[in-house]
Amino acid sequence: MIEKTITVTVNGEVHTRTVKVHRTLLEFIREDLYLTGTKEGCNEGECGGCTILFDGKPLNSCMMLAMEADGHDILTVEGLEKDGKLHPLQEAFIEVGAVQCGFCTPGMLLSAKACLDEFPDASEDRIRKEIEGNICRCTGYNRIVQAIQVAAEKMRQDTLIVNKP
Amino acid sequence: MSASTTIPAESLVGKSLTRVGGRDRVTGAQRYIADIKLDGALHVKLVTLPVGHARIISIDTSLALQVTGVSCVITAADLKQPVPRFGPSFNDRPVLAVDEVKYYGEPVAAVAAEDEDSAEEAARLVQVEYEELPGVYSVERALASDAPLVQAPSLRGNNPLAHTNIINEWKLDWGNVDTAKADLVLENTYTFPMISHFAIEPFAFMASAKDGGITVWSPIQHPFVMQRIIAHVTDLPLSAVRIIAPDPGGSFGGKAYPKFEPLLALMALKTGRPVRLVLNLEESFQASRRASNQVWVRSGFDHQGMLVFQDIRADFMLGAYVDIGDRVVSKAAYTAAGPYRNPNARILARSLFSHTTPSTAFRGFGVPQVSWAIESQINQAAEKLGLDGLEIRLRNVAHKGELVIPGGTPADGHWEQTLQKAADAIDWGTPLPSGRGRGLSMGMKPSATVLSSNVLARLHMDGSLSLLMGTSDMGQGARTVFVQLAASELEVPPEKVQITMGDTSIVPFDSSTSASRSTVFMGNAVRLACQDVMRKLKEIATEQYGVAQGEIQIFGGKLHFAGRSLPYTTVLKDYFGPGRGEIIGLGTTRARFEPEHPLGGNPAFWELVAVGCEAEVDTTTGEITIHKLATVTDVGKAINPQQVETQDAGAAIMGLGHTLMEHLMLDDHGRLRNAGALDYRIPTIKDMPGSLHSGLVENQDGPGPFGAKGAGESGILSISGAVGAAVSQATGVIIRDLPLTPERVWLALQDKANINPSAIHSKSLDHDSGVHQLADGLK
């Protein structure tokens, strides 16, 4: 079995591991790093359950090999919470009722974060477009969109406070 | 059930507390089965055949066994003989295929290896010699006189239908359909496709044998059904069978009953090693589905639109094994005539075997399949009689206290209010934008019948509370509701209430998390358990302080007597001594089993919904755009309004899925052609209606806590009927087969245009107005 040694930054922590070349990034995250918040749904890049941020961009981690992530920066759902404080998106998902079974939630949160990182003033249409690759079977989506809007507003307010002279 | 319905002063009831368990779900800390590591576990891979029906000639495992890391390859021959069979209603499903494969995806062997790669490689190397046999892949074939028998008659006991593919016939008959005189008779046939649950979490199971017992991990909705079945296949006593059931990542009925857990249990016992099986999504598609059906219905109305009779024949295509499918059909039959005053009805619903994946419970439990037909009939009658979808239903819907089925539970709510609210939500009666249509429908589902539920409530010395119960929280938010009920009852802060579920070795018996029953039946049990705690608090206070029980009052989290007010903690400390003891309360609810009743007893409540839809059709592509979708549900009382509304919204969108796009397709060999997320479309955010309204009717007239009725399934019951009517009004074509895919709509539009080229854009529905109207022939 051919193997390769890779160094990847995940949630700010540097990991150097030897992986089989056919190991997917999703398997690497879930099984080698035991960060099981990233979910395997369809394993064919359709459901979005395995969405991570790869150098800040959303990516289906089931569709990439672990060795391709060598030298790159990854954010998983476990990295959203900072110093015991939830990310505004996480808070809003709970508050608005955007979570039911929760299986799609990690991927949904990361797609939402990518959206708001790029478009802090994202319109509802923009939000809908940016999360269209994430499937949810429980909620009917509206609460998810609403939660992202609530988080966006909170993040804009926080930015205003930080930027006050 | 005798939980009182007095609302405590500081009630949390009716407030939208945020989801208990929400934090773990947004941080990735929530552990679903596939996230749990079992040290030393062998990975299992199933070996299946690329056909739906075959005779197994031989299985050669020698090559597979040579793969490094393979521990064993199990076939039916390696199991105890006869091979154990199981099922929730009949023990008809073998743990591994015996002699024959009866559906695409049925395992003929299972490989166990040290890692997944080796298991997969070895599974490919198991060589199965087989002969494909003619299969039963449709209702027509199941009923054909020359069809192969799916199930061996020897396994069907004395059943008079044993030599047919008919599993069972459910018959209801009241009044006299044959002599009833109607002014308008509509006779049509409708079909509803096979649907995948498509929970985003694929199936995953584990098992481990230790100390003469067995532990099985499963995302099962009904852990105690699983326990009974594992005990049955392993010959172990219930006390030696432990089911650990972490929260499912979505279930919708798909994870209600055992799949491969019995196999894993036997493999764990045989190998002495823990075993683990995680299915991929394609395999999950092959493991569960909703039954398709075909409904022939003849409906009679008088000239005022009053229902005169309903004559209904529904054939449900179940799979190779009964699973819970026949119960699904019984409930569909029971409610087939809808929430209306039906003076005469004759209903025959048949459950049929086929060489397909066993169909199982699915949100709505048979009702969406019959509702599509009956609601479409009513919409067509309205049009022919010059009424509208609201008026005809207002004339027929049962009023509170009126019977919908002789001897059954009467209408238990003001259903006409529910209907009116749904109509209002889509602006019924206002001018319709050009090219659009509107439709209404209603749906009615019986609650759980025979059942029992238990709750243990442990009031700890620090005043916090633990609840132990067998409900599964699969996203519906059961924990949150129970925390609200317990915190209200005992007046303790909700953050001090902890709930333990999902472990049969810890929690007391509960029959199931199904039929929207938990808020009502387990909710009542929670309140009773808390009341038992309070009764015991009074008992120990009497003993400790020498005060008569009648003089003690409990409110505000304290005992009040003789001018004193003592918090629970003080009473516990005084009675047991510091740091010792707790009070344990028990709450039990039960519904008796009535063997002569088709459902085992009358339902405690009806789950009742009205749906409104406004839709537009692109006549060049056949694509439907849903501008407005509204469901209004009679929930009696929403314990947590946010959760009820989000359940209804999710159910409505799931219903939109089977209405517009979802259908499992088989090829001539019985193989699923569209398993998986690429080929099986479910609604994405792009398929959402322009507006989605989830309304509630709360008259506090249900049997649950504070007048609650069950919720969570109603939203899916009758989406199709309302959408179908809106499409029909927008286009002038009537389609009677689901889903309403662009292709199907476009073809129907072409047929219509060929008959009458001007009809497509005509908004008026001036069909030929023959009073005795037979099938329109658009299939």
Interface residues (C-beta under 8 A of the other chain):
Chain A: R30 Y34 L35 T36 G37 T38 K39 E40 G41 C42 N43 E44 E46 C47 G49 T76 V77 E78 L80 E81 L86 L89 Q90 F93 I94 E95 G97 V99 Q100 C101 G102 F103 C104 T105 P106 L109 R128 I131 E132 N134 I135 C136 R137 C138 T139 G140 Y141 N142 R143 I144 V145
Chain B: S16 T18 R19 G21 G22 R23 D24 R25 V26 T27 G28 A29 Q30 R31 Y32 A34 D35 K37 F198 A199 I200 E201 P202 D247 P248 G249 G250 S251 F252 N280 L281 M474 G475 Q476 G477 Q642 Q643 E645 T646 Q647 A649 G650 A652 I653 M654 G676 A677 L678 I682 P683 T684 I685 K686 M688 L692
